[in-house]
Amino acid sequence: MDMKESAVSVLKNCMDAKAGESVLIVTDNIKLKIGMALYEAAVEIGCEAMLMLMEEREVSGAEPPKAVAEAMRNSDIVICPTAKSLTHTNARINAVKNNARVGTMPGITEDMFLKGAITADFVRVEEITKKLADMLSEAKTARIEKNGLVLTLGLEGRNGVPSPGVYKTPGTGGNLPSGEAYIAPIETMAEGETIIDGSMVGIGKLEEPLYVKMKDGKLTKIEGKHSEKLDILFRSENNGTIAELGIGTNEKAILCGVILEDEKVYGTVHIAFGTNTSFGGVNKADCHMDGIILKPDLYLDDKAVIIAGEFVI
């Protein structure tokens, strides 16, 4: 497929776009080519299409301009190919609350727009993603084991969220492409150590693992090559607070250094720090920063879910 064909596929198969619906494409100067492809596809389908171009945000999780947020809230479908993520912003939350269908594409590349996770069998992705989201909802604790290190998280009272990459119902949204089940852990209950060895927002694909230590839900140490690029996590207590536990469920996803695809890689887990108010948490920060753990062991309430990167459920 060329970019326009891929854009038509995304609009029809993932967003169920129909002629006459209002479709807003929010992009920045970095991702304008992809934004234009989606806009042209929406016009071809017969939608009432609009393209809004903004400056690149400073960090993932930073809010878009007020005019963009208002337009998002008043559209049937919103797709956001941007350099930094709008997934965990109030603008995205409010658009979904107002019955928009929202697909965010933070860091999407032209290569990713044509192959990899975006080509998945989303019926299969939807099935396993829902199953894992239900398991997260039912669990009181999670435990990640990797290279002899253990990180425990509290989950009781929080709901798992399925993000299969299909948003056909008003008031739904998530990443495009997608394939993950995730949850907001209790912000005061992350204890222990782990390593992040796949990729990390702010760095990209990792040459060497990052060592992470947490206490009472807060990041106390992160060490390794290029860890100085993550200083925003220590600018405030909220920035370094545990925000997310996620499980990758897309068999077509490829580790490429772009978190949008990396966190969807089948059999990986990821943790994030910062904002989680968009999916059941209570922490609002200046950022939302994910890190991918390859071939982990994951236990929910001491029941094995993943062993060395292979699902055992």
N, C-alpha and C positions, 0 to 999 in steps of 0.2 A: 504494500500500500504506500501511496505518497501521503504527505501530511494532511491534505484535505480529505482524502478517503478515510484516514485514521480519525480525523476530527468528526466526520459524519458518523462513523461507527461509535465513537464515544458518546455523542449526543443522542443517538437513537438507542443503542444497546445498554448504556449505563445510566442515562438520564431520562430516557423515554420522551425525548423532545418531539413536540407535535406542532404542525403549522398553526400559527396564530398565538402561540405562547410567547411571553416575553423572556428573552434570554440575554443575560448580562455577562460579558466577558471582562473580567478585571485582570489587568496585566501591568507589567512595568517595562522599562526600557530594555531590560535584560532578556525578557521572554516575549517580546513583542511579536516575533515571527510565529510562534505557536499561538499566541492570542489572536493574530490575524487569521490563521487557518481555522480556528474555532468560530470566529465571527463569520467568515465567509461560508462555512458549513451551515451555520444557523440560518443565514440568509437563504441558502440553497434549499433548506428544508421548509422554508416559508415562515419562520419565526419572526417575531418583532425583535430584531437583534440590536444590541448596543455594545460598543467597546469603550472601556474607560482605561486610560493610561495614567499611571502614577509613578512617582519616584520609587526606586527600590527602598524597602524598609531597612532599618539599621540591623535588626535582629528578627529571628523567627518569633512570632507571637506579638509583635508590635502592631498596633491598630492602623488600619488604612485611614485616609482622610475622611472627614465627616460626610462629604458629598458622596464618596464611594460607599460608605456604610449605609447611607440612606437609600441609595439606588439598589444595593443588595437586598435590603429589607422589603423593597417593593417590586421585586422581580419573581417570575415563576421559577426560573432556573438561573443559577449563578455558577460559573466556572472560573476558577482563579489560577491560571498559570503564572506563577510569580517566583522570583528568586528566593524570597524568604516566606515562611509559612504564615498563612492567614487562618489556619485550621483552628487554632485555640484562641481566637480573638472574640471580643464582644460582638463585633460586626457579623461574624459568622453565626454566633449563637442567636442573635436577634433576627437574622434573616430566616433561620430555620424555625424559630418561634413564630414567625409570621407566614409560615407554610411554604417558604422557598425550598427548592431542592438544590443543594449546594455541593459542588465537587471542587476540592482544593487540590492544586498540583504544585506544591512547593518544590522548587529546584528542578522541575522537569526539564530534561534536555531533548533536543530534536531526535537523538538516537533512541531515547526511552519512549518517545512518542510513537515510534514505529515498531518496536520489538520489546521482548521481555515481558514484564508483568502485565502490560496493557493487552497482551495477546492471550491471556489465560482463559480457561474454561470457567467462567464466573458462576455457573450453576454449581460446579464442584466446590469452588472457593466459598460460595455462600453456605453450603451445607456444613463444611468443617468449621467455618468461622462462627456460625451460630452455635454449634455444639460447644466450642471452646468458650464462647462468651457466657453460655449458661453455666459452665463449670466454674468460671471465675466468679459469677454471681453467687454461687452456692458455697464457695470456699471462704474459710475464715483466715487462712494463712497461705502464703506462698513461700517457697524456698528455692533459691537458685544456687546450684553448686557448680563450680568451675575451677579446675586446677587446685583442688584442695581448699579453696576459699568458699565461704558460705555467706549468703545475704538473705535475711528473712524479712518479709513484708506482711503487714496486717491488712486484711481485705474485708473484714466483717462489716456488713451493712452497706457495702458499696456494690454497684451493679456493673457487670461486664458489658462491654459495648461491641457489637459486631460491626465491622467495617469491610464489607465484601466488595465494594466498588460498584454497587448497583443501587441507585437512588431514584426510584420511580414513584415513590409515595410523597405527597406534600409534607413538608416538615421533617425531611431526612437529609443527611449529608455526611460527608467524610472525604477521604482522599481519593484521587483518581491518578493512576490506577491504585487499587487497594488489595487487601487480603490480609487482615489482621483482626485479632480479638484483643481488646485492651480494657484496662480498668484503672481507676484512680485509687491507689492504696491510701490507707489512713496516713495522714501527713506526719504524724509523730511516731510511726511504728516501722521504720526501716533501720535494721541493725545488721552490722557485719561488714564483710568485704567481698569484692568481686573484681573481675577484670572485664573491660570492654575491649574487644579485639577485632571487631568487624569494621565499624565506622562510627564517627562521632560528629554531630552537628558542630560546626565551627572549625573542624579539621578536615573531614572527608574520610576516605578510606584509610585505615590505619596501617602504618608500616610496622609499628610495634604496639603491644597492648598498653592500655591505660589501667593503672591500679586505682581502685575506688574504695573509699572507706566511709561508712555512714553510721551515725549515732542519733537516736531519737528522731529519726526521719530527716536529719540534716546531713548534707555533704560536709565531711570534715577534712577529707584529703582526696586529691586527684593528681596522680603523678604519671609521668611518661613523656615520650617524645611529643613535642608541640602542645603540651598541656597548658603552656602559658597563653595559648589562644582562647582558653576557657575561663579567663579571669572574671567574666561577667557573672559566673556562678557564685563568686565570693563577694560581689558588690553589695549584696543584701542577703539576709537570712532566707527570704522567700525565694530568691533565685536558686538557692542551693537545696531547696526542699524537694523531697521525692514527689513526683507528679504522676508517674505512669508505670505500669507493667504491661507490656504487649507481647503478643505471640504471632509470629509470621505464618501465614496460611496460603501463600500464593506460590505454587510449584514452578511458575515461569519466571519469578522474580530473580534478578541477578545482582549480586553484591557489586556495586559500581561506584560507591562513594557519595551517592545522592540519597539522603535519608528517605525520601519519598518512596524509593524502590527498596532500599536496603532493609527497612523495618518490616517489609512484607516477605522477605526470604523465608521459605518453608523450613520450619524446624528451628528457627532462631528465636531468641527472646530479646526484648529491649527494655531498658529503663530510661526514664526521662526525669529531668529536674525543671522546676519552675511552675508555670501556670497549668492548672488542671480544672478550672471552673467550668469549662465547656463540656465536661463529661462526668460530672458528679463529684468533683473535688471542691475544696474551699480555698485553695491557694491561688492568689493572683500575683504574678511576678512580672518582671520586665522581659522574660524570655520563656521559651519552651525548648529544651535541648535534649535530644535523644541519643542514646548510645547502644550499638548492636553487640550482642554477645553470641558468638558462633559456637555451635555444638555444645550447648549447655545441658545440664540436668535440671529439670524443673519439676517440683512437687507442689501439689495443691492439697492442703490438709494431709501431708505426708504420703499422698498417693502419687506415684510416678506418672507424669504426663509426657515428658520428653526425657530421653536418656541419650546423651552424646549427640544431640541434634536429631534424633529419630523419635517420632511419635510412637508411644506405646499404648495409647488409649484405644 
